[in-house]
Amino acid sequence: MKIHVSDMTCNHCVMKIQKQLMIDGIKANVQLSDKSVDFKSDADLPKVIASVEKAGYTVKK
């Protein structure tokens, strides 16, 4: 499963999102190259979106 974070622009953004995902107990891979967050389970989608938004970024649906 993959979501796009259009306002992720630098490595600081990546680290901020990764940190929030880790705090929330979500295993995901944040990629700056295509501005995405990859994760395994569809069931985690609401948690991932909430976590990214809590970090201050916008999820493009």
C-alpha positions as CSV (number, residue, x, y, z in Angstrom):
1,M,0.0,0.0,0.0
2,K,1.3,3.5,-0.8
3,I,0.2,7.0,-0.1
4,H,1.6,10.2,-1.5
5,V,2.7,13.2,0.6
6,S,2.9,16.1,-1.8
7,D,4.3,18.6,0.6
8,M,7.3,16.4,1.6
9,T,10.2,18.3,0.1
10,C,13.4,17.4,1.9
11,N,15.2,14.9,4.2
12,H,14.0,16.8,7.2
13,C,10.4,16.1,6.2
14,V,11.3,12.4,5.7
15,M,12.8,12.2,9.2
16,K,9.9,14.1,10.8
17,I,7.4,11.7,9.2
18,Q,9.4,8.6,10.0
19,K,9.7,9.7,13.7
20,Q,6.0,10.2,14.0
21,L,5.3,6.8,12.4
22,M,7.7,5.2,14.8
23,I,6.1,7.0,17.8
24,D,2.7,5.7,16.7
25,G,4.1,2.1,16.3
26,I,3.7,1.9,12.5
27,K,6.3,0.2,10.3
28,A,6.6,2.1,7.0
29,N,9.1,3.2,4.4
30,V,9.2,6.9,3.7
31,Q,10.6,7.8,0.2
32,L,11.5,11.4,-0.8
33,S,12.2,10.4,-4.4
34,D,8.5,9.9,-5.1
35,K,7.1,11.6,-2.0
36,S,5.5,8.4,-0.7
37,V,5.0,6.3,2.3
38,D,4.9,2.5,1.8
39,F,3.4,0.1,4.3
40,K,2.1,-3.5,4.2
41,S,-1.4,-3.7,5.4
42,D,-4.5,-1.9,4.1
43,A,-5.8,-2.0,7.6
44,D,-3.0,0.4,8.6
45,L,-4.2,3.1,6.1
46,P,-6.2,5.2,8.6
47,K,-3.3,5.1,11.2
48,V,-0.7,6.0,8.6
49,I,-2.8,9.0,7.3
50,A,-3.4,10.2,10.9
51,S,0.3,9.8,11.7
52,V,1.5,11.8,8.6
53,E,-1.1,14.5,9.3
54,K,0.0,14.6,13.0
55,A,3.6,15.2,11.7
56,G,2.2,18.3,9.9
57,Y,2.0,17.0,6.3
58,T,-0.9,16.5,3.8
59,V,-1.8,13.1,2.4
60,K,-2.9,13.2,-1.2
61,K,-5.6,10.6,-1.7
